[in-house]
Amino acid sequence: MVKIAVDCRMLNLSGIGVYLENRLSDWIQNSDIEWILIGDKELLCKYEAENCTISHCVIPTFSYTELFRFPVDVLNQCSAFYTPTFSVPGRIKIPVFCTIHDVVFLDFKDVTNYFGRMIRKLLIYRAILKSQTVFTISQFSKERLIKHFKHPCKYKIAYSSLSANIDQYKDSEQKKVFDFVYILYVGNIKVHKGLDLLLEAHNKCRLKGSELKLVIVGSADNFKSHDSSIKKHLSKRNESIVFTGYVDTLTLYSIIANAKALIQPSRYEGFGLPPLEALYFGKTPIISDIPVFKEIYSDLPVTYFKDNDSTDLADKILNLNNINIPIESIRQKINEKYNHITTSNILLEEMKNYIFNIRKS
């Protein structure tokens, strides 16, 4: 039987953690594969099954320790090893597969300092060399990987996808979180996410008489403590900006489903998932016209604004139009291209084909 080990140490994180959770939910159902899940046993216990073994490991990713203390005795008995990021532990003797979501720290220099960039660049280059296939989540990310690291034959696109549990949300069963009209931001405070741009645009809307509130998913303290420009904007905060604090997945879906619009003001992304979630609930996303968004949302009903232009963003918010396309039609388009099962199958089939070809040779 084919046995595949999966690095699950980032399972409890946003972004990569959600991506991994979707892969595991689909993969574990494949009874032809024996799975070894490496990570925190308390987080992984829900995946326990006849074809699934959990190997407890809480060694931090991207750490010096993982080069020497990762449980390779268990791992090297497997047919392949998959990691959802570019952290590849040392002493692995089996075929490696990884997903690299973006290279934002190389393309967007404000994300980290020179030393941080060089460390990450070295880790990615090592992951590429050690991997049989490097999966990435968009054509844009693939092109950037080729630009910085060459090796064009190594990369395979497997688009990011909506969460497997999005269909569990039922608007009629979920209590409405806010009783006012609002636009929504879902993301973090990193410079390339463009929250400062949205705060400028929202203020311009208010000066022109708009009563739309801005709801930001997250804690005000977390946003203020990481970015000086954001801290400056929030120091003038009034009742027009609302922070949700931590929310669970179904509550987040309720907030998205009841928003006037979702705003994704990113200056850079590897994919950009929140606008897809908004579309799934029939809501208008207003997104920057960066290349990756033009790729992902080319045939979907989104509104673009000029990248890094808060005045244009404010105009788009003030002249917001509702989506007129039936929600079933939008969901069908999304599921045809960005379905979690499709993405999971692309990764799994690539690993299985390589393993079977090795056994034949």
N, C-alpha and C positions, 0 to 999 in steps of 0.2 A: 504493500500500500504506500502511496505517496504521503510523505510526512513533511509539513511546512511549519516552520517556526515564525512567529510574528512578534516583533518588538512592540509591546503595548504600554510602555512606560509613560507615554504622553496622553493616555486615554482620558484623563480628567481635565485636560486643557481645552480651551476654545480653539476653533480653527482646526488644527491638525488632529486634536482629540475627537472632534465631531466627525471629521473625515474618516478616521480610523474606526470609530464606532459604527459607521455605515458599512464599512468593508466587513467587519466582524459579523454583524447581523446577517449579512448575506452569505458569507463564507461558511459559517458554522453549519448552515443547513445542507452543505454538500457532504454527504456521508461517504463519498469516495476518497475524501482527504482526511488524514489524521492531523489535527492541529495542536501545536504547542504554543500557548500564549504566555509570553514572558512579561511580567509586570506585577503590580500590586494585587495580591490575591483577593483582597476585599473588594476591589473595583471589578475584578474579572470573574467573580463567583457566579454572576448571572449568565455567563457563557458556558458553564459546566455542562458537558454532554458526553455521550459514549465515545464520540470521536474527538474529544477536546481535553487536553491536559493543561493544567496551569502550573507554571514554574515561577515561584515568587521571586521578584527582583525589584528593588527600589533604588538601585544605583542611578544617579542623575544622568540624563542624556547630555551629550557634549562635554562630559567630564573626563579628566585624566584617569579616574578610577575605572571607567568602563573599558579602557584599553586592556586592563589586566585582570579584572575581577568579574567580568560578565560571565554568566553560566554557560560557557562554550561546551562543557562536557555533555550537557543535554542537547544543546543546539547542533553540535557537529554530528549527531546521530540522525539528523533530519535530511530531507532531500533538498531543501532550499530555505533561505532566510529572507524575510521581508521586513523592511523598516519604512514607516510612513514619512520619514524625513531623511536628512543627509548625515545622521549620526550612525556610523557603522563601528560597532565595538571591535576590539582587537582579537586576534587568534581564531578568526572564523575560517573554516576550511571547506565550506560548502558554497554553492552558488548564491549570490546576493542579489536582491532586487530592492530598489528604493523608489520613493516618490519625492521629487524636489518641486516644491510648489512655485517658487519664484526666486529671483536673485535681486530683490529690492535693495539690499545693502550695497550692491555694486552699481546699480543704475541710479539710485537715489542716495547721494552721499551724506545727506543730513540724518540718516537713520542711525548711524553709528560712527565712531571715530576710525582713524586709519588702522590702528592696531586691531580693532574689532573686525573691520572689513577683511584684513589679511588672514586672520584666524578662520573666519567663516569661508573665505575663498579656498583656503587650504583644505578644510574639512569637506567642502563640496567636491573639490578635485579628487580627493582621496576616495570619496563615495562613488564618483563616476568611474574611476579606474577599477574599483573592486566589484562594481555591479555588472551583471550580465545585461540588464535592461534598466534604464532610468525612466520612470514614468513621470509625466508632468501634466498640468491641468489645463493648458491652453496652448494654442499655436504660438501666441505671443511669448509665453514662458519658454517654449521650445526654442524659438528664435534667439532669445536672450541667452539661453544656456549655450547654444552653438556659438554665439558671438563671444562669450567670455571663456568658454572651455573647449571649443571644437567638438570632436567625436560625434558628428551628426547621426551616425548609425545607431548610437546607444539609446536615443530618446524615442519614447512612444507616448502619444497623447491619450490620456484618459480623463475626460472632462470631469470637473467637480460636479456634484449633484445635490439635489435637495435631500434633506434628511429622510430616512426611512419612516420616521414617525409623523411626518407632516399630515398624513391622512387621518391621524388620530384626532386632530383638532376638529371640533364641531362647534361652530359659532353659536348655535342655539343653546349649547350646554355650558358655554364658558361665560363667566361674568365679565361684563364690560369694565375695563380698568379705569378709564377716564371718561368724564361726561362733558368734555369740551372738545372743540375742533383743533386738531394739531397736525403738524408735520413731524416726521420721525427720523432719528439718526440711530443706526445700529453699527457699532464699530468700536475701535479703541482710540487712544490719543496720540498714536504715532504720527509724525509730521506728514507722511505721505497719504494718510487717510483724509486730510483736508477738513477736519472739524473746525479749525480756525476760520476757514473760508465760509463755512456754513453759518458760523456765528456772526460774521460780518454781514452776510446776505440777510440773515434773519433780522438783524438790527436795521438794515436798510428798508426791509419790508415794514417793520414797525413804524419807522419814521414817515412812511407813506400811508399810514393809517390801517395797516393790516392788524387783525386781532388774532391771527393764527399763533398758537403756542408751539414751541419746539420741545418735543420730548426726546430725551437722550437716555438710551438704555445703559445703565451703569450708575456708579456712585460719584457724586460731585467732588468728594475729597480726592478720589483717584485721578479724576481728570485735571483738577487744579494743581496737583503736586508734580506732574510730569512735564508740562510744557508751559513756558513763560508767556507765550502769545495767547494761549488758551486761558491761562490764569488771569491775564489782563482783561480779556473779554468777560470772563465770569465774575470778575470783581464788581462789574456793573449789573450783575444779574438781578432780574426782578421776577415777578410772578409769571412772566411769559416763557421762562425756561424751566422745565421740569425734569428732574432726574428720577429714574425708576428705582435705583438700587439694584440688587441682584433679583433677577426674575427667572423662574423655571421655563422650560421650553414651551409648554402650552400657554403660559401667560404671555410669553414673548409673541407667540402666534396671534393671540388675541389683540395685543397692542398693534401689531402690523395690520391685522385684518380690519381694524377700526380707525386707522390713520387716514388723513386726507391724502397724504403722499409720503413715500419714503425717499429720503435724499441721500445719495451716495456721492459725496464731493471729492472722491479720491483723486490724488495726483498720480498714483501708481497702484496697480493690483496685479496679482497673478491670475485671478479669476473674478472675484467679486460676487458673493452669494446673496446678500440681503435683497438686492433688487429682484432676483429670481423668486425669492419667497414672497415679496410684495405682489408680484405679478400673479403668483399662484392663488393669491387671495383677491385678485381683481383690483389691486391698487396701483396707482400710477407711480413709477419710480422716476425721479429726476436725477440724472447721472452725468458725470463729466464726460467729455468726448475724447477720452484717452483711447489709445489703440485697442487695448484688450476689451473694453466695453463695446467698441464698434464690432469686434469679433463675436463676442458672446451674445450680444443683444441685437444683432443686425436685423433679424426678422421678428422682433418682439416689440410691442407697443410701449416704448419708453420715450422720455423726453430728455434730450441732451442739452447741456449748457457748455459754454466755452471753458475749457480747463483753466483753472486758477483765476477765473473772472467772477468775483462776488457780485458785481452789478448785473451781469447776465444771469447768474443764478437767482438773484432776487427777482428779476423780471419774469423768469420762468415760474417761480413760486407764485407771484402775484397773478399770473395769467394761466394758472393751472387748469387743465382740462381733464375731465374724467375719461377713463377707458370706455369705449363704446363696444368693444369686441366681447362676445359672450365668454364668460369665465371658463366654460368647458372647452372652448376652442383654444384658449391660451394654455390651459393645463395639458391639452393634447400635444401642443407644440413643445412644451417644456419636457414632457415625458418621453417624447420621441428622441430627444437629444441629450437631456441631462437627467436621465433616470439612474437611480442608485444601483439598480441591478445590472444595468449595462456597464457602468463603470467598474463595478466589482468583478464582472465577468471578463472584462478586458485584461485586468491585472491577473486574475486566476488562470485564464487560458494561456497567457504568455508564460507564466511560471510552469504550468503543467507541460506545455509543448517543449520547453527547454529541457525539463527533467526527462521526458520520454525520449527525446532525441539523444540525450546523453546516454541513456540506458541502451539504446539501439546500437550506438557506435562502439 
